[in-house]
Amino acid sequence: MEAKANKSYLVLARNILIAFGTAALIIYTNFHTDTGYWAMSVIALSSFLIGFLEPRRGWILALIQASVVIIFYYLKPIKPVDEDLAMFTSHIAIGVSLVFSFVSGRLARLFETR
């Protein structure tokens, strides 16, 4: 019983690292694109991925991902190509991450029961 609980926490730790990686990808697209389509697509796909990886606790990963993006935006160690677009996509990443991780987590749980 204890081994199963430890495995669950190891999977969560792995998925947290994946959330940091997807946040880095989102940050890169937010700061280096001049259109919002690429940035929004990357946000949606990475959020869908983390929700699918962690169906029950995907919201935790989405909050980690969104908080990393927002913190990086306010620190601004690099200058974005388009300041307004970077601000918009960084702030919209919070809602989009939560919604897409919830939807994909629900889909994963639906497929899990079959």
Summary of the structure (lengths in Angstrom):
residues: 114
radius of gyration: 15.0
end to end distance: 24.2
largest distance: 51.8
contacts: 375
relative contact order: 0.18
helix: 85%
strand: 0%
